[in-house]
Amino acid sequence: MNAIAEILETIAHTPIQKRAMTNHGVLNEAFAYAKPSSFSRGMRIDLNGLTILLISGTASIDEEGKSVHIGDFRAQLQRTFENITGLLESEGCTWHDIVRTSCYLRDIDRDYDDFNEVRTAFFKAQGLDPLPASTGIQAKLCRPELLVEIEAIAMFRAAPESLGVEE
């Protein structure tokens, strides 16, 4: 194997830097799940100055891991947005860094108009332009009382000082 091929082989098998993320101030781990849990609240991936956050399905769950706003779709959606906001803040970013969401609704026929109205108002309040790519999906959620759950992907460049680079 020549030197270039060896370098490419080494690079291809170099693990990327990643770590689990959480923010217990806004959202705790789901205590009802079997232990050990088989997922992270989210995953932070750092790639040469580009950071990608993969946020797991997030819902209307409080600091103690309990479902809140039972039966109130709008309040559950607002709490879901607050939980995602807290997860983003814990990693040094905002909704402006969100590039994609997957939105799971228990009853899309009943709740989509409310979902779209609340989401539109929330995104407008955040000043998002462009809006994230998004998909709405009807799904049975992990807890029967939950009406909405959202996954999100954020991407941003780390500040030069956090990379050890002087400007």
Stockholm file with secondary structure:
# STOCKHOLM 1.0

chainA/1-167         MNAIAEILETIAHTPIQKRAMTNHGVLNEAFAYAKPSSFSRGMRIDLNGLTILLISGTASIDEEGKSVHIGDFRAQLQRTFENITGLLESEGCTWHDIVRTSCYLRDIDRDYDDFNEVRTAFFKAQGLDPLPASTGIQAKLCRPELLVEIEAIAMFRAAPESLGVEE
#=GR chainA/1-167 SS CCHHHHHHHHHHTCCCEEEEECBTTTBCCCTTSCSSCSSCSEEEEEETTEEEEEEEEECSBCTTSCBCSTTCHHHHHHHHHHHHHHHHHHTTCCGGGEEEEEEEESCHHHHHHHHHHHHHHHHHHHTCSSCCEEEEEECCCSSTTCCEEEEEEEEEECCGGGGTCCC
#=GC SS_cons         CCHHHHHHHHHHTCCCEEEEECBTTTBCCCTTSCSSCSSCSEEEEEETTEEEEEEEEECSBCTTSCBCSTTCHHHHHHHHHHHHHHHHHHTTCCGGGEEEEEEEESCHHHHHHHHHHHHHHHHHHHTCSSCCEEEEEECCCSSTTCCEEEEEEEEEECCGGGGTCCC
//
